Amino acid sequence: MNADTRLYASAIAAVSGIYSIVSAFADGMEPMSMSGSIMLLVGVAVLAHSVVLLTPAAERLGRASGPLMLMWAAIMLGNQALAAFSGQSTMGAMPWDGGMVAIGALMLASGLIMSRGRDL
């Protein structure tokens, strides 16, 4: 993976991680839901992934980075699909979060690009 791809992926992962962490706390003082707990854990993992992509450790992570991005995206999108189809709120007032869906789709695209295994 070339340096530009790593920078783009890191930026996407950082925004995704921060958004997931903030969304997990959307209910304020209410106890965190199972969905919120999942998004908090994923957010922390994705944020850590974004930091690793900016360090020399990214070389050791190597080809696993793309599949990791795909996994994060699948969890985010699956969580939102569950919320949309169940009609129940997973985090905050809406049953699903359009911003999380957009970020999940962007992470999915990033993971697919990173998994291609060749520079452009």
N, C-alpha and C positions, 0 to 999 in steps of 0.2 A: 504494500500500500504506500503510495507516495505521500509526501509531507502535506500537500494541499488537501488530499482526501482525509488525512488524519485531522487536520485543522477543522475542516467542515464537519466531520463526524463528531469531534470534540465539542464544537459549538452546539450542534443539535442535541447531543447527550446532556450538556450542561443545562440548556434551557428545559429539556424534558425532565431532568432530575429535579431541578428547582420547582418547576410547575407541579410535578407529582408530590413533592414534599409539602408545598403550600396547599395544594388541594386536599391533602390528607387531613389538614387542620381546619378545613372549611366550616365545620360544624361548631367552631369556637369552643365553648365550655362543655359541650355534650361529649359523652364518652365516644371514643373513636370506634367506628364501625369496622367490621372485618375487611370490607373493601378499602377503607381508609388506611388500615394497618398494612394491607398488601401494597397500596400505593406508596406509603411511607418507606417500606423496605425496598421496593423497586426504585423509588426516587433516590435513596441513598446509594444503592448499587450503581445506578446509571450515572449519578454525579461522580462517584469514584471512578467509573469507567472513563468519563470525560477527562478527568485529571490524568489518569494513566496514559491516555492518548497523547498528552502533551509532554510526556517524559520519555527518557530513553527506554523505560520499561515497556513501551509500546512495541518495541521490536520483539521482546520476549512473548508478549501477548499474541503477536503475529496474526495468523489467519483466524484465530478464535474471535477476533473483534467483531467481524461481520455477523457470525451466528449469534453472538451475545446481543448485538443490536436487534436482531430478528426476534430473539427471545423476549427482550424488554418490550418490544413493540407488540408482540403477541399477548403478553400479559396485560398491557395497557388497553389494547383494543378488545380483548376478551372481557375484561372487567367492565368496559363501557357497553359492550354488546349485552352482557348479562343485565346491566342496569336498564338499558333501553327496552329489552324484551320482557323484563320482569315488571317494569313500570314503577319500581321502587327506587327511592333515592339511595345512592351509594355514598355520596359525599355532597354536602351542601343541599340546596333546595331543589335542584333539578334532578330528574331521574338519570340523566346522563350528561356528560360534559363535552360539548362540541370542541372546546379547545384541546381537551385530552385526546379526542378522536383525531384532530388535525395533527397534533404532535406525534401520536402513535403512527399515523400514516407516513409522516415525514421520517420517523425512525425506521419504519419498515423499508422505505425506499433507500435510506442510508445503509441499512444492513444488507440489502440486496446488492447495492453498488459495491460495498466493501467486500462482499463474498465472491465477487467476480474474479478476484485474484490477479488482476492485471492492471497496469497503469494505463491511463488514457493518453 
